[in-house]
Amino acid sequence: MNRLELKKIQRAKRKLRVKAKIYGTPTRPRLTVYRSNKHLYIQVIDDTKGHTLASVSSLEKEFREMRNNVANAEKLGQVIGERAKKLNIKSVVFDRNGYLYHGIVKAVAEGARKAGLEF
């Protein structure tokens, strides 16, 4: 097994471990982060209905020029926080999606906190 396959397997195990403990409700939805090599996707999800309440990604027109780095991740975190505030969402459950709470994922969380979300 090569290094990349092992890395994918380890992330999948972390993802299952985290996912077993958190669940998004209508009053406290789940804020999830997915990062690829080029882009970043952030969603606020109500797991009881299976609906995405708010989302932001680096593929949107106004964010298309952004690179996938810590500074831009914090900006996207602030945007998702503002969009959630418009929907009267004050607190969320943070789903790091199997990624380590470090770098880009941590910056998204800090940006959302700056926008006023509690988790």
C-alpha positions as a LaTeX table, in Angstrom:
\begin{tabular}{lrrr}
\hline
Residue & $x$ (\AA) & $y$ (\AA) & $z$ (\AA) \\
\hline
Met1 & 0.00 & 0.00 & 0.00 \\
Asn2 & 1.47 & 3.31 & $-1.00$ \\
Arg3 & 1.49 & 6.50 & 1.04 \\
Leu4 & $-1.50$ & 8.14 & $-0.69$ \\
Glu5 & $-3.75$ & 5.12 & $-0.25$ \\
Leu6 & $-2.83$ & 4.95 & 3.42 \\
Lys7 & $-3.60$ & 8.66 & 3.81 \\
Lys8 & $-7.08$ & 8.18 & 2.28 \\
Ile9 & $-7.81$ & 5.23 & 4.54 \\
Gln10 & $-6.74$ & 7.14 & 7.65 \\
Arg11 & $-8.95$ & 10.11 & 6.71 \\
Ala12 & $-11.91$ & 7.79 & 6.11 \\
Lys13 & $-11.45$ & 6.27 & 9.57 \\
Arg14 & $-11.27$ & 9.71 & 11.19 \\
Lys15 & $-14.36$ & 10.77 & 9.24 \\
Leu16 & $-16.40$ & 7.82 & 10.51 \\
Arg17 & $-15.24$ & 8.39 & 14.07 \\
Val18 & $-16.21$ & 12.07 & 13.98 \\
Lys19 & $-19.46$ & 11.49 & 12.08 \\
Ala20 & $-20.68$ & 8.99 & 14.68 \\
Lys21 & $-20.58$ & 11.68 & 17.37 \\
Ile22 & $-22.10$ & 14.71 & 15.62 \\
Tyr23 & $-25.53$ & 15.31 & 14.10 \\
Gly24 & $-27.09$ & 18.48 & 12.72 \\
Thr25 & $-30.53$ & 19.49 & 13.96 \\
Pro26 & $-32.76$ & 22.35 & 12.80 \\
Thr27 & $-31.79$ & 24.42 & 15.85 \\
Arg28 & $-28.09$ & 23.50 & 15.65 \\
Pro29 & $-27.11$ & 22.42 & 12.13 \\
Arg30 & $-23.81$ & 20.89 & 11.05 \\
Leu31 & $-21.11$ & 23.09 & 9.48 \\
Thr32 & $-19.03$ & 20.84 & 7.24 \\
Val33 & $-15.82$ & 21.54 & 5.35 \\
Tyr34 & $-14.53$ & 19.78 & 2.26 \\
Arg35 & $-11.23$ & 20.79 & 0.74 \\
Ser36 & $-9.75$ & 19.59 & $-2.49$ \\
Asn37 & $-6.38$ & 20.53 & $-3.90$ \\
Lys38 & $-7.82$ & 23.52 & $-5.75$ \\
His39 & $-11.07$ & 24.49 & $-4.02$ \\
Leu40 & $-12.83$ & 24.72 & $-0.68$ \\
Tyr41 & $-16.49$ & 23.92 & $-0.03$ \\
Ile42 & $-18.36$ & 24.81 & 3.16 \\
Gln43 & $-21.98$ & 23.88 & 3.94 \\
Val44 & $-24.47$ & 24.27 & 6.77 \\
Ile45 & $-26.63$ & 21.12 & 6.81 \\
Asp46 & $-29.80$ & 20.07 & 8.66 \\
Asp47 & $-29.38$ & 16.29 & 9.00 \\
Thr48 & $-32.96$ & 15.61 & 10.10 \\
Lys49 & $-34.30$ & 16.71 & 6.71 \\
Gly50 & $-31.11$ & 16.16 & 4.73 \\
His51 & $-31.15$ & 19.75 & 3.45 \\
Thr52 & $-28.30$ & 22.16 & 2.86 \\
Leu53 & $-29.31$ & 25.45 & 4.48 \\
Ala54 & $-26.37$ & 27.59 & 3.35 \\
Ser55 & $-23.21$ & 27.01 & 1.38 \\
Val56 & $-20.17$ & 28.77 & 0.00 \\
Ser57 & $-17.33$ & 27.56 & $-2.17$ \\
Ser58 & $-14.30$ & 28.95 & $-3.90$ \\
Leu59 & $-16.02$ & 28.17 & $-7.21$ \\
Glu60 & $-18.52$ & 31.03 & $-6.83$ \\
Lys61 & $-17.94$ & 34.01 & $-9.12$ \\
Glu62 & $-16.80$ & 36.47 & $-6.47$ \\
Phe63 & $-14.39$ & 33.93 & $-4.90$ \\
Arg64 & $-13.07$ & 32.29 & $-8.07$ \\
Glu65 & $-9.76$ & 34.16 & $-7.94$ \\
Met66 & $-9.02$ & 32.87 & $-4.44$ \\
Arg67 & $-6.31$ & 30.29 & $-3.94$ \\
Asn68 & $-6.77$ & 27.45 & $-1.49$ \\
Asn69 & $-4.82$ & 28.88 & 1.45 \\
Val70 & $-5.33$ & 29.84 & 5.09 \\
Ala71 & $-6.09$ & 33.53 & 4.52 \\
Asn72 & $-8.76$ & 32.83 & 1.93 \\
Ala73 & $-10.21$ & 30.00 & 4.02 \\
Glu74 & $-10.80$ & 32.46 & 6.84 \\
Lys75 & $-12.61$ & 34.82 & 4.44 \\
Leu76 & $-14.85$ & 31.98 & 3.26 \\
Gly77 & $-15.52$ & 31.07 & 6.89 \\
Gln78 & $-16.70$ & 34.62 & 7.54 \\
Val79 & $-18.96$ & 34.49 & 4.48 \\
Ile80 & $-20.62$ & 31.23 & 5.60 \\
Gly81 & $-21.06$ & 32.74 & 9.06 \\
Glu82 & $-22.81$ & 35.78 & 7.61 \\
Arg83 & $-25.04$ & 33.62 & 5.40 \\
Ala84 & $-25.99$ & 31.47 & 8.39 \\
Lys85 & $-26.76$ & 34.59 & 10.44 \\
Lys86 & $-29.20$ & 35.72 & 7.75 \\
Leu87 & $-31.04$ & 32.43 & 8.29 \\
Asn88 & $-31.12$ & 33.05 & 12.09 \\
Ile89 & $-28.61$ & 30.29 & 12.78 \\
Lys90 & $-26.54$ & 31.24 & 15.81 \\
Ser91 & $-24.84$ & 27.99 & 16.76 \\
Val92 & $-23.61$ & 25.02 & 14.73 \\
Val93 & $-21.83$ & 21.71 & 15.16 \\
Phe94 & $-18.45$ & 21.78 & 13.41 \\
Asp95 & $-17.73$ & 18.79 & 11.15 \\
Arg96 & $-14.10$ & 18.79 & 10.07 \\
Asn97 & $-14.91$ & 15.89 & 7.73 \\
Gly98 & $-11.95$ & 13.75 & 8.76 \\
Tyr99 & $-9.38$ & 16.49 & 8.20 \\
Leu100 & $-7.05$ & 17.45 & 11.01 \\
Tyr101 & $-8.04$ & 20.64 & 12.84 \\
His102 & $-5.09$ & 22.52 & 11.46 \\
Gly103 & $-4.35$ & 25.06 & 8.74 \\
Ile104 & $-7.23$ & 25.60 & 6.32 \\
Val105 & $-9.86$ & 23.77 & 8.40 \\
Lys106 & $-8.90$ & 25.75 & 11.51 \\
Ala107 & $-9.01$ & 29.01 & 9.52 \\
Val108 & $-12.55$ & 28.25 & 8.33 \\
Ala109 & $-13.64$ & 27.68 & 11.94 \\
Glu110 & $-12.00$ & 30.90 & 13.13 \\
Gly111 & $-13.59$ & 32.87 & 10.29 \\
Ala112 & $-17.03$ & 31.51 & 11.14 \\
Arg113 & $-16.48$ & 32.42 & 14.79 \\
Lys114 & $-15.53$ & 35.97 & 13.79 \\
Ala115 & $-18.82$ & 36.23 & 11.90 \\
Gly116 & $-20.66$ & 35.33 & 15.10 \\
Leu117 & $-21.34$ & 31.58 & 14.87 \\
Glu118 & $-20.96$ & 29.60 & 18.08 \\
Phe119 & $-19.53$ & 26.07 & 18.22 \\
\hline
\end{tabular}
